[in-house]
Amino acid sequence: MLVRWLSIAVALLAWYVWSLKHAIGAQLLPKRLPPLFSAAGKCKLIREKESGQFKFCEDGLVLAPGVSVFSCDPNRHEWNTIMGPMLDPSRRGSLWALHYTSTATEKPYPLKLTNFPINADFHPLGIELTPRDSAGTSRLLVINHRRQNTTIEVFRIHLESHLVSLAYETTLTHASFVAPNAIAAISPTQFFLSHDHYFTRRMAWPWNKILPPLETFLALPLSRVDLVSFETRSGTPKGVRNVQTVARNIAFANGVAVSDDGSTLAIASTTRAQVQLYSKDETSIRFVTSVRVPFSVDNIAFAGDELLTAGHPYLPEFMALVKRKSNRAPSYVSAIAPSLQAGLGKSWLTRVSAGANVTTRFMSDGSFLGTSSGAFADLEMQTMFVVALYGSGVAKCGPQFVPKNLPPFFNAGGSCELIREKEVDNRFKFCEDGVILAPGIAIFSCDLGRYEWNTAMGPMNETSRGGSLWALHYTSTTTEKPYPLELTSFPGDADMGFHPLGIDIALSDSAGTPSRLLVINHGRHKPTVEVFHVKLESGLVALTYETTLTHPSFVAPNAIAAVSFDSFFLSHDHYFTNRMRWPLNTILPWLETFLLLPLGKVDLISFEALPGAGVRKVQTVARNIACANGVAVSADGSTLAVASTARAEVLIYSKDKTTVKFITSIRVPFGVDNLAFAGDQLLAAGHPYAPELMALMKNKSSRAPSYVSAISPQSANQTQSWLTRILVGANLTTVFMSDGSFLSASSGASVDLEMRIMFVRGYALKFVPEKHVSLSRARQPEAVSYIVSQPRLLSQARFALELLPLIARTYCLYTPLRSVLLALSDTSSAEHSSPFALIFAASTALSVYGLNVGTPAELTQCGTVEVKWSGKNAPFIFSVLPSCESNSDDPLLLASMPLPTNGPLMCHRLPVQSPLPLLIIKEMKHTPTRQVNIKNSDNAACLSATSTGVVSITGVSSATNPATTNTSPFPDTHSTTPTTLPADSTSVPPAPINPGASLNTGASTGSEGSSASSESTQPNGATISTVPAFAGVIGFASALLVFQAALP
């Protein structure tokens, strides 16, 4: 009989262990985690170094966009009622506040517990923010593990003057509060409360040493979740009114969270490594399903359509840290999301029950951040925080980490339509700013040349395409075709250029003078403000040029806001600009932008339009702004609003007749661009994801997301100024957003209040980059090479040459380099300088950008290079080829960018008494297949001319192969002699060290590549693979070698 019962017991124990196999693997099997992994970006560790008390934070929440609160207890090693020990509770924990944007973070500060009993213990664990009650009051609920019992502390919480304040209200106690761990509020007077254990460490000895660990490590389902109702109103008994258990039989119930649609109650089961999901309605809570995660899940929090779960992936290391036998333990954060998308008329629980995706969001082996106990996201700021139970500080993961799951299109006010001039060859695009001229008429500033000429972000290349102003007529239901405005009497000097940016309307003066349109023009030589008379003639908008305003203070004007007929505010986005000399223009503006340096400003400009008058006075009214962008003045004239793009906030200034004074700032969830007042609302538009915007600007992407928010006062009392009301409280509402598929890169929004129409400006749908030619000089149709010719190219090379004497002394090349520097000193003659100088100048300049510099070793001076590729884009090819027929020093150049797709391209190498020409092949995106065939010519005249050259090449096969054919579409009069290369050779061997030295076939520099060409090659054809570009110093050293090979 005993054996039978033992057999049954063993069988039951085996079944129980088998049922815990996932939990055992998730918690007890070691995992090789990286020091830091983030799903799509980087994270920053936020610490407070002065007191060192901002650590051991168990929970956190978002109070408002850009403001979070954390519960921390530096004394956790001495007082931990869950895992032990329980030695000394005298040292208090604290609550902390942190202010931030998506790109910047202020210093965290502790919150004063006003009116909280001085002698009371304070060891906060889970915290939660209640919804506002009828009086508009929100409360912070804090689980407090005191020495005698566990309570819920209730604080009134306020955000005033950019600071968080707490006022103690009451303490909730109840006999059922046995082991509270996490809290989730569902109303101003109700919350769910999880209890992690049935047996606790507050029990008498020896039970407190035996039963709690058994309950934990046997994963016994003895814990629960209660629904607690309480009262805090004056005139009624304060405290707990009712406690109802809604979920039982949970193994180590930890974090609790309620979905945004209210359909789901999620409960973390720590020792089972899973999240249990319950249906929730007004009358009942019912278990539905569970989702497993690869760690001991601690706290959980909903972030939009995702449920963030954080915990501990390796329990032995965690326990060693708790017992101070180790200094770190790993962290893990996952996101649970339904497989079905939102918007299908189904609840979150219904969709996640049909299928759930579990995605890793954050991992660390503990060296960056250990013991992750929770994660939560500020969706407006696109920021995620990870808190650490025994870690110093918290991890803030920026916009790249919490991806913006924007819809293709969302508009709070109704339907939207995309306005174009025409579907094909649309010119009405790249519009930066817009104004409402009259009800039903809007004007927009657009610039087709923005990809070549952008003084704010670059580049600044020569372009034949200028900008234009456009008018649009519409009603609330119909829209006419936009048309470009003729700039009557505007100077026709092409050198001046017209690249409009910010625009604004200056209303008519008392004498009835026509309204003025002020236009910021980033011309070729300097920025100006163009002044036009604007009026309606026969129902059409007409512009007449009046004057051009210039001033030395016009450094980087971006946006304009008229305050009278002859004065306006002008923002300057940068102190360091792209108009500076190289290389400062490629360094300082970017540092100012990405380091968020507060160097922008806003000026008040007074002017006179009479001939010879111009700007009368410039007064700086706002300084120290990080990338000052849009400016707007409220309708009542009380407020000047300035957009700080880099800080993702709107700065609010008081404005009167004599002074402008900073008052406050309002944070927005994107890099804010332009601003515009629309009645009582301030519209802010911008870019919610900078990497996609930069990729679009660099032509590496076809779209970038858009976002528009409205800032409005909470008070509707129109007897007070807009500034007074916004200081009492501000509402931030999303009114438009798109992932870029509908409208890309929103730069501004404006509203026609009478027509009830809002316009959002940005890039056109399905933008297709256009091909353009920068230089074309061809003398032979069969001799083709490709080069990007820019005015800045040789100037960059000259600057590089100025640095070379320091390096050249090592190579004993100072004298020849000095001659090259002299040869390039004159810009006008640089293009026709000697070939070796041009080769070196171009290679030096391009090598700074990481391009390969070299020439295939097997190519003779009479040979041909055939480049083949497949894919969406062609590889970038740079080649300087001397002319054979003329035997001159004038290189043959034909420029075209980008190349046509699906090659091949034939490049002829022609003889001349000059050093080796240069061939550069750079791998581009979407160019998966490349092949380079080198063929040598047996043309007698060519070979004869080659014998007089300064460089001899050996090791080249002279055998002919009549079977080899030329597949290039370009005519080729030479017969070909293929050269065979070893299979492991690469496309860019080093140039010879000394003049006349031989090149060893197959020698290579850089990393090896592989050709995946699907085209067949002749058996004796020389097939070599292109490789990724050299970077930085390696590329520059290659340029030195090329020059050294070119010495006579």
Secondary structure, 3 states (H helix, E strand, C coil): CHHHHHHHHHHHHHHHHHHCHHHHHHHHCCCCCCCCEECCCCEEEECCCCCCCCECEEEEEEEECCEEEEEECCCCCCECCCCCCECCCCCCCEEEEEEECCCCECCCEECCEECCCCCCCCCEEEEEECCCCCCCCCEEEEEEECCCCEEEEEEEEEEECCEEEEEEEEEECCCCCCCEEEEEEEECCEEEEEECCCCCCCCCCCHHHHHHHHHHHCCCCCEEEEEEEEECCCCCCCEEEEEEEEEEEECCEEEEEECCCCCEEEEEECCCCEEEEEEECCCCEEEEEEEECCCEEEEEEEECCEEEEEEECCHHHHHHHHCCCCCCCCEEEEEEEECCCCCCCCCHHHHHHHCEEEEEEEEECCCCCCCEEEEEEECCCCEEEEEECCCECEEEECCCCCCCCCCCCEECCCCCCCCCCCCCCCCCCCEEEEEEEECCEEEEEEEHHHHCECCCCCCECCCCCCEEEEEEEECCCCECCCEECCEECCCCCCCCCCCEEEEEEECCCCCCCCCEEEEEEECCCCEEEEEEEEEEECCEEEEEEEEEECCCCCCCEEEEEEEECCEEEEEECCCCCCCCCCCHHHHHHHHHHHCCCCCEEEEEEEEECCCCCEEEEEEEEEEEECCEEEEEECCCCCEEEEEECCCCEEEEEEECCCCEEEEEEEECCCEEEEEEEECCEEEEEEECCHHHHHHHHCCCCCCCCEEEEEEEECCCCCCCCHHHHHHHCEEEEEEEEECCCCCEEEEEEEEECCCCEEEEEEECCCCCCCCECCCEECCCCCCCCCCCCCHHHHHHHHHHHHHHHHHHHHHCCHHHHHHHHHHCCCHHHHCCCCHHHHHHHHHHHHHHCCCCCCCCCCCCCCCEEEEEEECCCCCEEEEEEECCCCCCCCEEEECCECCCCCCCEEEECCCCCCCCCEEEEECCCCCCEEEEEEEEECCHHHHHHHCCCCCCCCCCCCCCCCCCCCCCCCCCCCCEEECCCCCCCECCCCCCCCCCCCCCCCCCCCCCCCCCCCCCCCCCCEEEECCCCCCHHHHHHHHHHHHHHCCC
